[in-house]
Amino acid sequence: MMKNMQKTAALALALALILSLAACGAQQSGGLWDSATYTDDTELGEGATTLTVEVTAEEKTVTFTIHTDG
């Protein structure tokens, strides 16, 4: 009886391990930039004050220049 329970527990653990490895190895459907609104350098707003922000992700960089009056 104890041996049968050990086999069942080992089988359950092996199945859980296989499922977790399969989930970790799943490919993403697309990259981060596939659904991005701005993929090129962009200027936003109007005003005398300028703020520049550089965003880098997945080896791609986009610069946002924001013009504001504040």
Contacts in CASP RR format, 6 or more apart in sequence:
PFRMAT RR
TARGET T0000
AUTHOR 0000-0000-0000
METHOD contacts of the structure
MODEL  1
MMKNMQKTAALALALALILSLAACGAQQSGGLWDSATYTDDTELGEGATT
LTVEVTAEEKTVTFTIHTDG
31 58 0 8 1.000
32 57 0 8 1.000
32 58 0 8 1.000
33 39 0 8 1.000
33 57 0 8 1.000
33 58 0 8 1.000
33 60 0 8 1.000
36 62 0 8 1.000
38 62 0 8 1.000
38 64 0 8 1.000
39 60 0 8 1.000
39 62 0 8 1.000
40 62 0 8 1.000
41 62 0 8 1.000
41 63 0 8 1.000
41 64 0 8 1.000
41 65 0 8 1.000
42 62 0 8 1.000
42 63 0 8 1.000
42 64 0 8 1.000
42 65 0 8 1.000
43 64 0 8 1.000
43 65 0 8 1.000
43 66 0 8 1.000
43 67 0 8 1.000
44 64 0 8 1.000
44 65 0 8 1.000
44 66 0 8 1.000
44 67 0 8 1.000
45 66 0 8 1.000
45 67 0 8 1.000
45 68 0 8 1.000
46 67 0 8 1.000
46 69 0 8 1.000
47 67 0 8 1.000
47 68 0 8 1.000
47 69 0 8 1.000
48 67 0 8 1.000
48 69 0 8 1.000
49 67 0 8 1.000
49 68 0 8 1.000
49 69 0 8 1.000
49 70 0 8 1.000
50 65 0 8 1.000
50 66 0 8 1.000
50 67 0 8 1.000
50 68 0 8 1.000
51 65 0 8 1.000
51 66 0 8 1.000
51 68 0 8 1.000
52 63 0 8 1.000
52 64 0 8 1.000
52 65 0 8 1.000
52 66 0 8 1.000
53 63 0 8 1.000
53 64 0 8 1.000
53 66 0 8 1.000
54 61 0 8 1.000
54 62 0 8 1.000
54 63 0 8 1.000
54 64 0 8 1.000
55 61 0 8 1.000
55 62 0 8 1.000
55 63 0 8 1.000
55 64 0 8 1.000
END
